[in-house]
């Protein structure tokens, strides 16, 4: 199946070709003006230059916004398809208290934080921009409210996994021409890790 992203590539090629046209056209008209009119400046010629450049800037800005600045609504079923995968956590019984998740924090002006958890023999580390830890009675914390998790389903997973699991939410762009314009069709829009543990005592702070 041909990806709609080819539409976005085609539009970028058109903009690139238009850039070449603008440069050559401005140069051609300027040379013609100097040779035939013996002028180095004329308002009609300058006006055409400005119009062509404005069209180029608008087209480039619009495509850049579609490609790099796209921020889709995760509830928009016309653009996004989503799924949630639930994986049970494995307790880490190494040195110190047993834990389900280890938090590593960089205490700097522009600090960062990562969460490390274990699942079926695999260690996974994710950044706090795309993950959070929920503990206590509610399986959904404030940070994860931005993700359209189903609270009822999370509570069912609480019973199934004794509040020790990770809910991996994946949103993917649909194969549509609208998504293809921004070169997003079929690609992952976002992935979020909601790490669920029984209580705060199962969190380990990484040693510095």
C-alpha positions in Angstrom: 0.0 0.0 0.0 1.3 3.4 -1.0 1.7 5.7 2.0 0.0 9.0 2.1 3.3 10.5 3.3 4.2 10.7 -0.4 1.8 13.5 -0.6 3.8 15.5 2.0 7.0 14.7 0.2 5.5 15.9 -3.1 4.4 19.2 -1.5 7.9 19.8 -0.1 9.3 19.1 -3.6 6.9 21.7 -5.1 7.9 24.3 -2.5 11.6 23.6 -3.3 11.0 23.9 -7.0 9.0 27.2 -6.3 12.0 28.5 -4.4 14.3 27.8 -7.4 11.7 29.5 -9.6 11.5 32.6 -7.4 15.3 33.0 -7.3 15.6 32.6 -11.1 12.6 34.8 -11.8 13.8 37.6 -9.6 17.2 37.5 -11.2 15.8 37.3 -14.7 13.4 40.3 -14.2 16.2 42.4 -12.6 18.6 41.7 -15.5 15.8 42.5 -18.0 15.0 45.8 -16.2 18.6 46.9 -16.2 19.2 46.1 -19.9 15.9 47.3 -21.4 14.8 50.0 -19.0 18.2 51.1 -17.7 16.9 51.0 -14.2 18.1 49.3 -11.0 14.8 49.7 -9.2 11.1 49.9 -10.1 8.1 49.6 -7.9 6.2 47.2 -10.2 9.1 44.8 -10.2 9.7 45.2 -6.5 6.0 44.4 -5.8 6.2 41.2 -7.8 9.3 40.2 -5.8 7.6 40.8 -2.5 4.5 38.8 -3.6 6.5 35.8 -4.7 8.6 35.8 -1.5 5.5 36.2 0.7 3.8 33.2 -1.1 7.0 31.2 -0.5 7.2 32.1 3.2 3.5 31.3 3.8 3.8 27.9 2.0 7.0 27.0 3.8 5.6 28.1 7.2 2.4 26.2 6.7 4.2 23.0 5.7 6.6 23.3 8.6 3.6 23.7 11.0 2.0 20.6 9.5 5.2 18.6 9.8 7.1 19.7 12.9 4.5 21.5 15.1 1.6 19.1 14.7 -0.1 18.5 18.1 -3.2 16.2 17.4 -6.1 15.7 19.8 -5.7 12.1 21.1 -9.5 11.8 21.2 -9.7 12.7 17.5 -10.7 9.3 16.0 -10.5 10.7 12.5 -6.8 11.2 12.8 -5.6 8.9 15.6 -5.9 5.2 16.5 -4.9 4.1 19.9 -4.3 1.1 22.0 -3.2 0.2 25.6 -1.0 -2.7 26.5 -0.9 -4.0 30.1 2.2 -5.7 31.4 2.8 -7.0 34.9 5.7 -5.6 36.8 8.5 -7.8 38.2 9.8 -6.9 41.7 13.5 -6.0 41.9 14.9 -7.8 44.9 18.5 -6.6 44.7 20.4 -4.6 47.3 18.2 -2.7 49.7 14.4 -2.8 49.9 12.4 -4.6 47.2 10.9 -2.2 44.7 8.9 -2.1 41.5 10.4 1.1 40.1 13.6 3.0 40.5 13.6 6.8 40.0 16.8 8.6 38.9 16.6 12.4 39.2 19.1 14.9 37.8 19.0 17.8 40.2 20.0 20.6 37.8 18.5 23.8 36.5 17.1 21.9 33.6 16.7 18.7 35.5 15.5 15.4 34.1 14.0 12.3 35.7 13.8 8.7 34.5 11.9 5.6 35.7 13.3 2.1 35.6 11.1 -1.0 36.0 11.3 -4.7 35.2 9.0 -6.9 33.2 9.5 -10.6 32.4 13.3 -10.5 32.5 13.6 -7.1 30.7 14.7 -3.8 32.2 12.9 -0.7 30.8 13.9 2.9 31.4 11.7 5.8 30.3 11.8 9.6 30.7 9.4 11.4 32.9 8.1 13.4 29.9 6.4 10.2 28.7 5.9 8.3 31.9 4.6 8.7 35.5 4.1 6.6 38.6 0.7 6.1 40.2 0.2 4.6 43.6 -2.5 4.5 46.3 -6.2 4.0 45.7 -6.4 5.7 42.3 -4.7 4.0 39.3 -4.6 7.3 37.5 -2.5 10.3 38.6 -2.6 13.9 37.6 0.3 13.7 35.1 -1.4 10.8 33.2 -4.7 12.8 32.9 -3.5 14.1 29.6 -3.7 10.6 28.2 -7.2 9.1 27.4 -6.9 6.1 29.7 -10.1 4.3 30.6 -10.4 4.5 34.4 -12.7 1.6 34.5 -10.3 -0.6 32.6 -7.4 0.5 34.9 -9.4 -0.5 38.0 -9.9 -3.9 36.4 -6.2 -4.2 35.9 -5.7 -3.2 39.5 -7.5 -6.4 40.5 -5.9 -8.6 37.9 -2.3 -7.6 38.7 -2.6 -6.5 42.4 -1.7 -2.9 41.4 1.6 -3.8 39.9 1.7 -3.3 36.2 2.5 -0.8 33.5 -0.1 0.5 31.1 1.6 1.4 27.8 -0.5 3.7 25.7 0.3 4.1 22.0 -1.3 6.6 19.7 -0.7 6.2 16.0 -1.6 8.4 13.1 -4.1 6.9 10.6 -3.3 6.4 7.0 -5.1 9.5 5.7 -4.2 12.3 3.3 -4.6 14.8 6.1 -1.9 13.1 8.1 0.2 12.5 5.0 0.6 16.2 4.4 2.7 16.4 7.6 4.5 13.1 6.8 2.8 11.5 9.9 0.6 8.8 8.2 1.1 5.4 9.9 3.6 6.8 12.4 3.5 6.9 16.2 2.0 10.1 17.5 3.0 9.4 21.2 3.7 6.6 23.6 3.1 6.9 27.3 4.0 4.6 30.3 1.7 4.7 33.3 3.6 2.7 36.0 1.1 1.4 38.6 2.4 0.3 42.0 0.6 -0.5 45.3 2.2 2.3 47.4 5.1 4.6 47.7 7.2 2.1 49.6 7.8 0.2 46.3 9.7 3.2 44.9 13.5 3.2 45.1 15.5 6.4 44.6 18.7 5.7 42.6 21.9 6.3 44.5 24.2 9.0 43.2 
